[in-house]
Amino acid sequence: MNAFNQHPDQAFRAHDLHELLEMPTDEASVNITRSRLGRLTRQGFLTQPGRGRYQKRT
């Protein structure tokens, strides 16, 4: 959530978040992040302005 708080107007892809946060970019790690981003979207913390893109809800 820190990346979204620091860049509230920017939409991120899961892979972009991994690069920004210097996390592993292997497929399994990115898929786990996609799952978590989906959960945050369903809970109302994030929105999906496009397919595979996530942004902080304003």
Residue, then its C-alpha position, 0 to 999 in steps of 0.5 A: m500500500n505504501a507504493f499506492n500512497q506515494h503515487p496515488d494517481q498512478a496505476f500499477r501492474a503487479h510486475d511494475l510493483h515488484e520492480l519498484l519495490e525491488m521484489p523478485t519478478d518470477e511468475a509465482s511471486v507476481n501471481i501472488t501479488r496479483s491475488r493480493l491486489g485483487r483482494l484489496t480491490r474487492q475490499g474497496f482499497l484499490t480500483q482497477p482502471g484497466r485490465g491488470r492495472y490497480q490504483k488507489r481508490t480516491 
